[in-house]
Amino acid sequence: MTFLEPVHIGEVLTLRASVNDVGTTSMECGVRVEALDPLTGLVRHVNTAYLVFVAVDDEGRPRPVPPLAVASEVERRRQREARLRRERRIVHREAIRAARSQEGFVGA
């Protein structure tokens, strides 16, 4: 989550979300938050977040999700960037696991 600017009391927030990419059992959604100052009409981009959701069945096990159909260049760009973020998350997770194993850390 990236905080770009503060939100002030009395401003109206608008959240816009899109599915950027899907994997076998998960999807990344991007959220853009804008703040509207009702007195001036000024709209500011104040926050961006990328959320990853995993589809689960009734027993809580990951289940497949349908592929994402991308049509526009904007959608293709979002998909490429989402895939880069996923690769970085995987590398980061493995680095943390390696560091924990060196320290003798037990747990998740």
Contacts in CASP RR format, 6 or more apart in sequence:
PFRMAT RR
TARGET T0000
AUTHOR 0000-0000-0000
METHOD contacts of the structure
MODEL  1
MTFLEPVHIGEVLTLRASVNDVGTTSMECGVRVEALDPLTGLVRHVNTAY
LVFVAVDDEGRPRPVPPLAVASEVERRRQREARLRRERRIVHREAIRAAR
SQEGFVGA
1 47 0 8 1.000
1 48 0 8 1.000
1 49 0 8 1.000
1 50 0 8 1.000
2 47 0 8 1.000
2 48 0 8 1.000
2 49 0 8 1.000
3 46 0 8 1.000
3 47 0 8 1.000
4 45 0 8 1.000
4 46 0 8 1.000
4 47 0 8 1.000
4 48 0 8 1.000
5 35 0 8 1.000
5 44 0 8 1.000
5 45 0 8 1.000
5 46 0 8 1.000
6 46 0 8 1.000
7 13 0 8 1.000
7 35 0 8 1.000
7 46 0 8 1.000
7 47 0 8 1.000
8 35 0 8 1.000
8 37 0 8 1.000
10 38 0 8 1.000
11 35 0 8 1.000
11 36 0 8 1.000
11 37 0 8 1.000
11 38 0 8 1.000
12 35 0 8 1.000
12 36 0 8 1.000
12 38 0 8 1.000
13 33 0 8 1.000
13 34 0 8 1.000
13 35 0 8 1.000
13 36 0 8 1.000
13 46 0 8 1.000
14 33 0 8 1.000
14 34 0 8 1.000
14 36 0 8 1.000
15 31 0 8 1.000
15 32 0 8 1.000
15 33 0 8 1.000
16 31 0 8 1.000
16 32 0 8 1.000
16 34 0 8 1.000
17 29 0 8 1.000
17 30 0 8 1.000
17 31 0 8 1.000
17 32 0 8 1.000
18 29 0 8 1.000
18 30 0 8 1.000
18 78 0 8 1.000
19 27 0 8 1.000
19 28 0 8 1.000
19 29 0 8 1.000
19 30 0 8 1.000
19 68 0 8 1.000
20 27 0 8 1.000
20 28 0 8 1.000
20 29 0 8 1.000
20 30 0 8 1.000
20 50 0 8 1.000
20 78 0 8 1.000
20 79 0 8 1.000
20 81 0 8 1.000
20 82 0 8 1.000
21 27 0 8 1.000
21 28 0 8 1.000
21 68 0 8 1.000
21 78 0 8 1.000
21 79 0 8 1.000
21 82 0 8 1.000
21 83 0 8 1.000
21 86 0 8 1.000
22 28 0 8 1.000
22 65 0 8 1.000
22 66 0 8 1.000
22 67 0 8 1.000
22 68 0 8 1.000
23 65 0 8 1.000
24 62 0 8 1.000
24 64 0 8 1.000
24 65 0 8 1.000
25 54 0 8 1.000
25 55 0 8 1.000
25 62 0 8 1.000
25 63 0 8 1.000
25 64 0 8 1.000
25 65 0 8 1.000
26 52 0 8 1.000
26 53 0 8 1.000
26 54 0 8 1.000
26 55 0 8 1.000
26 62 0 8 1.000
26 65 0 8 1.000
27 52 0 8 1.000
27 53 0 8 1.000
27 55 0 8 1.000
27 65 0 8 1.000
27 68 0 8 1.000
28 50 0 8 1.000
28 51 0 8 1.000
28 52 0 8 1.000
28 82 0 8 1.000
28 85 0 8 1.000
28 86 0 8 1.000
29 50 0 8 1.000
29 51 0 8 1.000
29 52 0 8 1.000
29 53 0 8 1.000
30 48 0 8 1.000
30 49 0 8 1.000
30 50 0 8 1.000
30 51 0 8 1.000
30 78 0 8 1.000
31 47 0 8 1.000
31 48 0 8 1.000
31 49 0 8 1.000
31 50 0 8 1.000
31 51 0 8 1.000
32 45 0 8 1.000
32 47 0 8 1.000
32 48 0 8 1.000
33 45 0 8 1.000
33 46 0 8 1.000
33 47 0 8 1.000
33 48 0 8 1.000
33 49 0 8 1.000
34 43 0 8 1.000
34 44 0 8 1.000
34 45 0 8 1.000
34 46 0 8 1.000
35 43 0 8 1.000
35 44 0 8 1.000
35 46 0 8 1.000
36 42 0 8 1.000
36 43 0 8 1.000
37 43 0 8 1.000
37 44 0 8 1.000
50 82 0 8 1.000
50 85 0 8 1.000
52 89 0 8 1.000
54 62 0 8 1.000
55 62 0 8 1.000
55 63 0 8 1.000
55 64 0 8 1.000
55 65 0 8 1.000
56 62 0 8 1.000
56 63 0 8 1.000
57 63 0 8 1.000
68 79 0 8 1.000
70 76 0 8 1.000
70 79 0 8 1.000
100 107 0 8 1.000
END
